[in-house]
Amino acid sequence: MSRLNNVILDQLFNHTSIRHFQNKALTADQVTTLVEAAQHASTSTFSQQYSIVSVTDPAVKQQLAEITGHHWLVNSGHYFVMVADQYRNLQIAQANNADPYILHTTDKFLASVFDVAVATQTILIAAESMGLGGTIMGSILNDSKRVIELLDLPELTFPLLGLAIGYPADKPEIKPRMPQPAMHFDGSYKLPADFNAQLADYNQTVSDYYGSRSSNGRDESFSHHIVAELGRGHDVRKELLQTIRDQGFLVN
């Protein structure tokens, strides 16, 4: 299949998650540039409903490593925690005698989630354009209450994602994505009639990828991966909903 080629598409199509970093910290200018890139990303209703916490204290990074189960984050060049944030807009509402109720709603929580997601991906793309690499980490949700305490997060904020950025120490192979007919539909949602056959082919492609890659090879298909995720059980992050509510969200 032919496709348009340019430097941005080449970067996007060659993305890999980096988990092994050189022992080299990012400069203050690099960090400022990455945050500025995030600030120029799209944001719901221009309400800018997110904040970014740079974690530089080695002791805090170590605790985040324990929470996530990924101790390699300690060696990253810089670690960001991406925070859903309506607290700042609460201050504006209170200063202007406006009713802040809507900031507590599911709608505004989701708007914060969207803003965080877009900003996080923008930082990663910007980092890769600078010769850096990284990994987006949802695993900070393993103990969201502890993260809130570590970062002293106020009401109407919630830590959604971690982002480890640094100088790559290796270049992993690109993971194969599923065929577009299985995830891109015209007009309405409808899996293709030959979805099972496409899935079987994709399972084989993923299995071949894991079996042949240069590090951490294993015997795993996409279906096996999904079933393994389902097998994590109902106790995984079981306090998550309550913690979100404790922070003042989802009141409706």
C-alpha positions as CSV (number, residue, x, y, z in Angstrom):
1,M,0.0,0.0,0.0
2,S,1.4,3.4,-1.0
3,R,1.1,6.3,1.4
4,L,2.1,9.9,1.7
5,N,5.5,10.3,3.2
6,N,6.8,13.3,5.1
7,V,8.9,13.8,8.2
8,I,6.0,13.9,10.6
9,L,4.3,10.8,9.2
10,D,7.6,9.0,9.2
11,Q,8.0,9.8,12.9
12,L,4.5,8.7,13.8
13,F,4.7,5.5,11.8
14,N,8.0,4.6,13.4
15,H,7.0,5.2,17.1
16,T,8.1,2.7,19.7
17,S,7.9,2.9,23.5
18,I,11.3,3.4,25.1
19,R,11.9,1.8,28.5
20,H,15.7,1.7,28.5
21,F,17.3,5.1,28.9
22,Q,20.8,6.5,28.9
23,N,21.9,8.0,32.2
24,K,21.4,11.5,31.1
25,A,18.9,14.1,32.5
26,L,17.0,16.4,30.3
27,T,18.0,20.1,30.4
28,A,15.7,22.8,31.8
29,D,15.3,24.1,28.2
30,Q,14.2,20.7,27.0
31,V,11.6,20.3,29.7
32,T,10.3,23.9,29.1
33,T,10.0,23.1,25.3
34,L,8.1,19.9,26.0
35,V,5.7,21.6,28.3
36,E,5.2,24.4,25.8
37,A,4.4,21.8,23.1
38,A,1.7,20.4,25.4
39,Q,0.3,23.9,25.9
40,H,-0.2,24.3,22.2
41,A,-2.2,21.0,21.9
42,S,-5.9,21.1,21.4
43,T,-7.9,21.6,24.6
44,S,-11.6,21.1,25.2
45,T,-13.5,24.5,25.0
46,F,-10.1,26.2,25.6
47,S,-10.5,25.5,29.3
48,Q,-7.0,24.0,29.6
49,Q,-8.2,21.4,32.2
50,Y,-5.0,19.7,33.0
51,S,-1.7,20.3,34.8
52,I,1.8,18.8,34.6
53,V,3.9,17.8,37.6
54,S,7.6,17.3,36.9
55,V,8.9,14.7,39.4
56,T,12.6,15.2,40.1
57,D,13.0,14.0,43.7
58,P,14.7,10.6,43.4
59,A,12.8,9.4,46.5
60,V,9.4,10.2,44.9
61,K,10.5,8.6,41.6
62,Q,11.3,5.5,43.6
63,Q,7.9,5.4,45.2
64,L,6.3,5.9,41.7
65,A,8.4,3.0,40.5
66,E,7.0,0.9,43.3
67,I,3.4,1.9,42.5
68,T,3.7,1.3,38.8
69,G,5.9,-1.8,39.1
70,H,8.2,-0.4,36.5
71,H,11.5,0.5,38.2
72,W,13.1,1.5,34.9
73,L,11.3,4.9,35.2
74,V,13.8,5.9,37.8
75,N,16.5,6.1,35.1
76,S,14.5,8.2,32.7
77,G,15.8,11.6,31.8
78,H,12.6,13.2,33.1
79,Y,9.3,12.1,34.6
80,F,6.0,13.9,34.2
81,V,2.7,13.2,35.9
82,M,-0.2,14.4,33.8
83,V,-3.1,15.6,36.0
84,A,-6.8,16.2,35.3
85,D,-7.3,19.6,36.8
86,Q,-10.5,21.6,37.5
87,Y,-9.1,23.1,40.7
88,R,-7.5,26.0,38.9
89,N,-10.8,26.8,37.2
90,L,-12.5,26.5,40.6
91,Q,-10.4,29.3,41.9
92,I,-11.5,31.4,38.9
93,A,-15.2,30.5,39.6
94,Q,-14.9,31.4,43.3
95,A,-13.1,34.7,42.5
96,N,-16.0,35.7,40.2
97,N,-18.9,34.5,42.4
98,A,-19.8,31.9,39.7
99,D,-21.5,28.6,40.5
100,P,-18.7,25.9,40.4
101,Y,-21.0,22.9,40.3
102,I,-20.3,22.0,36.7
103,L,-16.6,21.5,37.5
104,H,-17.5,18.5,39.7
105,T,-19.5,16.7,37.0
106,T,-18.7,13.7,34.9
107,D,-18.8,15.9,31.8
108,K,-16.0,18.1,33.1
109,F,-14.0,15.1,34.5
110,L,-14.1,13.6,31.0
111,A,-13.1,16.9,29.5
112,S,-10.0,16.9,31.8
113,V,-9.3,13.3,30.7
114,F,-9.4,14.4,27.0
115,D,-7.1,17.3,27.7
116,V,-4.6,15.2,29.5
117,A,-4.6,12.5,26.8
118,V,-4.0,15.0,24.0
119,A,-1.3,16.9,25.9
120,T,0.5,13.7,26.9
121,Q,0.6,12.4,23.3
122,T,1.8,15.8,22.1
123,I,4.7,15.8,24.6
124,L,5.8,12.3,23.4
125,I,5.6,13.4,19.7
126,A,7.6,16.5,20.5
127,A,10.2,14.5,22.5
128,E,10.7,12.1,19.6
129,S,11.2,15.0,17.2
130,M,14.0,16.1,19.6
131,G,15.8,12.7,19.4
132,L,14.3,11.6,22.7
133,G,11.9,8.7,23.5
134,G,9.6,7.6,26.2
135,T,6.6,5.7,27.5
136,I,3.2,6.8,28.6
137,M,2.3,5.0,31.8
138,G,-1.3,4.4,33.0
139,S,0.2,2.3,35.8
140,I,0.3,5.2,38.2
141,L,-3.4,4.3,38.7
142,N,-2.3,1.2,40.5
143,D,-2.5,3.3,43.7
144,S,-3.9,6.7,42.7
145,K,-4.6,7.7,46.3
146,R,-0.9,7.3,47.1
147,V,0.1,9.4,44.0
148,I,-2.3,12.1,45.1
149,E,-0.6,12.2,48.5
150,L,2.9,12.1,47.0
151,L,2.2,15.1,44.8
152,D,0.0,17.0,47.2
153,L,-2.8,17.2,44.7
154,P,-5.8,19.3,45.8
155,E,-9.5,18.7,45.3
156,L,-10.8,18.5,41.7
157,T,-7.5,17.1,40.4
158,F,-6.6,13.6,39.6
159,P,-3.4,11.9,38.3
160,L,-4.1,10.1,35.1
161,L,-0.9,9.3,33.4
162,G,2.8,9.2,33.9
163,L,5.3,10.0,31.1
164,A,8.9,8.8,31.2
165,I,11.1,10.7,28.7
166,G,14.8,10.4,28.0
167,Y,17.6,9.5,25.7
168,P,16.9,6.0,24.3
169,A,19.4,3.3,25.2
170,D,18.0,1.0,22.6
171,K,15.6,0.9,19.6
172,P,12.8,-1.6,20.0
173,E,11.1,-3.1,16.9
174,I,7.8,-1.5,15.9
175,K,4.8,-3.4,17.1
176,P,2.4,-4.4,14.3
177,R,-1.0,-2.8,14.5
178,M,-4.3,-4.5,13.7
179,P,-5.7,-4.3,10.1
180,Q,-7.7,-1.1,9.5
181,P,-10.9,-2.8,8.5
182,A,-11.1,-4.2,12.0
183,M,-11.0,-0.8,13.6
184,H,-12.0,1.8,11.0
185,F,-15.6,1.8,9.8
186,D,-17.5,3.8,7.2
187,G,-20.7,5.4,8.6
188,S,-21.5,3.0,11.4
189,Y,-19.8,0.4,13.6
190,K,-19.6,-2.9,11.8
191,L,-16.9,-5.5,12.1
192,P,-16.0,-7.0,8.7
193,A,-17.6,-10.3,7.8
194,D,-14.2,-11.9,7.7
195,F,-13.1,-10.5,11.1
196,N,-12.2,-13.9,12.5
197,A,-9.9,-14.6,9.6
198,Q,-8.4,-11.1,9.9
199,L,-7.9,-11.7,13.6
200,A,-6.2,-15.0,13.0
201,D,-3.8,-13.4,10.6
202,Y,-3.1,-10.6,13.0
203,N,-2.6,-13.0,15.9
204,Q,0.0,-14.8,13.8
205,T,1.7,-11.4,12.9
206,V,1.8,-10.4,16.6
207,S,3.1,-13.9,17.6
208,D,5.8,-13.7,14.9
209,Y,6.8,-10.2,16.1
210,Y,7.2,-11.3,19.8
211,G,9.0,-14.5,18.7
212,S,11.6,-12.7,16.6
213,R,12.3,-9.4,18.4
214,S,15.8,-8.9,19.7
215,S,14.8,-8.6,23.4
216,N,12.1,-9.8,25.7
217,G,10.8,-12.3,23.2
218,R,7.8,-14.4,24.1
219,D,5.1,-16.6,22.8
220,E,2.0,-14.3,22.6
221,S,-0.7,-13.4,20.2
222,F,-3.0,-10.4,20.4
223,S,-5.9,-12.5,21.5
224,H,-3.7,-14.1,24.2
225,H,-2.8,-10.6,25.3
226,I,-6.4,-9.5,25.6
227,V,-7.4,-12.6,27.5
228,A,-4.5,-12.1,29.9
229,E,-5.6,-8.5,30.5
230,L,-9.1,-9.8,31.3
231,G,-7.6,-12.3,33.7
232,R,-6.2,-9.6,35.9
233,G,-9.4,-9.9,37.9
234,H,-11.9,-7.5,39.4
235,D,-9.7,-6.4,42.3
236,V,-7.3,-4.5,40.0
237,R,-7.5,-0.8,40.9
238,K,-10.8,-1.4,42.7
239,E,-10.6,1.8,44.7
240,L,-10.2,3.9,41.5
241,L,-13.8,5.1,41.2
242,Q,-14.1,6.0,44.9
243,T,-10.8,7.9,44.8
244,I,-12.0,9.9,41.8
245,R,-15.2,10.8,43.7
246,D,-13.2,11.6,46.8
247,Q,-11.4,14.2,44.7
248,G,-14.7,15.9,44.0
249,F,-15.6,14.5,40.6
250,L,-18.5,12.5,39.2
251,V,-21.1,14.1,41.5
252,N,-23.9,13.6,39.0
